[in-house]
Amino acid sequence: MNTSDTPHAPEVGAWFIGARGSLATTATLGIHALALGAAAPVGLTTETDAVRVEEFPAIGGIVVGGHDISTTPLDERAAQLAAGGMFPAALVEATRGRLRETEENLRPVPTLTTTQQEEIDLLAADIIDFRDRHDLREVVVIDVSSTEPLPPYHPCFDDDDLLQTALTTPGVRVLPPSSRAALAAIAAGAAYAAFTPSASLTLAVLRERADRAGIAYAGQDGKTGETLLRTVLAPMFAARGFRVQSWAGTNLLGGGDGATLADPEAVRSKLVSKNRGLHALVGDDVVAPLHIDNVPDLGDVKTAWDHVNATGFLGSRVTLQTTWSAYDSALAAPLVIDLVRSLSLATRAGHAGVVPALGCFFKDPWGSDVHGFGDQTAQFVAWVHETAAAVAAARVAAP
């Protein structure tokens, strides 16, 4: 296990977009708690027996930085989350010193810029400065910011020359924040993951830039709760020959996510990513109504109800009902740490482009049409061991 109170030299940077949000704060506290030996690596895929390899960066060697529009200090944000039951208050006290040290690595999102290219350059400069100050081997940028409305189509989304003209023209605003952050990661030469359903690298012209830059990247939209359960159960119905007729779902959540997804434009991309995998597994003709409702008093706890109606042998009815309730950021935080370690491993192996084998972490995986969780996990396990072996062989061969 790569978690202990043994000091590790800074090795890899985790740069969070939305660094003071619930998810990033939980992940940051988790990294520090694991490094101090104050918590066990429960929920970390990269610390399971099937996946653990020495070539993953030590958790104690991960340095955290990031961008955010919020100014609430990390230790205060962590205390707020602990008060809501996300994790014990004792962990905040155990990591408070490290959280305050991390605060020195957080930067505001630039606002007083005349062009979007100027903002992207400033964002990239912050990432490069972070890497250089800590003498890091690589930086992994993870977008864990709030879901944003999808941008209206613009011709520059398909043409790099048109995009560059738009980015350098004063007053023109064509790219949403998630895409600007992704371009900053590309410009900084950092690996990148989109943990949200926002536009990010889904725009064709940006994906081409990422490929040309040769960074490792993965996405999209973290698979933590209801969708995770669906991609476990749906293959069962298909394997047993049942015909699923409807799969209805309702999500109840409060906190920042609930408020954000109360916006019908912001929730649109979330609904699409949540249902795409289900349709891929049980068919496009399945009726799949899905609702996301803001219930403020739930705070950071998310509850999901699903009702599945299927036809079995001789036309008999098969019905399944599920309830999933958890602190969503506590489900997502270990996956974010897994992605930092996995994309670091990919970078060390010289991987350039999308990493399809990381699909088990996402609702709408880039570069892969595999959605069944069992198949995705098998792909990830195989990829980890193959990639780790390549890194180990290169290390032995190095003079």
Salt bridges, closest charged atoms under 4 A:
GLU11 OE2 - ARG137 NH1 3.04
GLU47 OE1 - ARG52 NE 3.00
GLU47 OE2 - ARG341 NH1 3.02
ASP49 OD1 - ARG52 NH1 3.23
GLU55 OE2 - ARG395 NH2 3.49
ASP75 OD2 - ARG96 NH1 3.02
ASP75 OD2 - ARG100 NE 3.00
GLU93 OE2 - ARG96 NH2 2.53
GLU103 OE2 - ARG20 NH2 2.17
GLU119 OE1 - ARG180 NE 3.05
ASP126 OD2 - HIS67 NE2 2.80
ASP129 OD2 - ARG133 NE 2.81
ASP132 OD1 - ARG131 NE 3.61
GLU138 OE1 - ARG137 NE 2.98
ASP160 OD1 - ARG209 NE 2.66
ASP160 OD1 - ARG212 NH2 3.43
ASP221 OD1 - LYS270 NZ 3.10
ASP221 OD1 - LYS363 NZ 3.57
GLU226 OE2 - ARG230 NH2 3.69
GLU226 OE1 - LYS274 NZ 2.91
GLU265 OE1 - ARG268 NH2 3.23
ASP306 OD2 - ARG230 NE 2.79
ASP328 OD1 - LYS302 NZ 3.48
ASP364 OD2 - ARG276 NH1 2.19
